[in-house]
Amino acid sequence: MNREKALEAMKAYTPFQQAVWRACMRIPRGQTRSYKWIAREIGRPGSVRAVGNALGKNPFAPLVPCHRVIRSDGRPGGFSGPGGPRSKVALLKKEKAL
């Protein structure tokens, strides 16, 4: 699936999920952002936990690179993809983000 098709398919999800996933798509390869950053970026600074939940339901990986979103304290946080948080760390190391 390409970017345009993913953006079109996102319309089937809630506006909140769409906002989270679009913000996540703006994280450059080799960089990370926090769940808190995403929440602020979408104008919902108190919704950090909801951001995590939306990323946990991300059906558009790797176009929506949810593995690039980490905790504010630098720890990886959760990862719903195969292999869980260990896979998240491996992906970030591969991208030279850790």
Secondary structure, 3 states (H helix, E strand, C coil): CCHHHHHHHHHHCCHHHHHHHHHHHCCCCCCCEEHHHHHHHCCCCCCHHHHHHHHHCCCCCCCCCHHHEECCCCCCCCCCCCCHHHHHHHHHHHCCCC
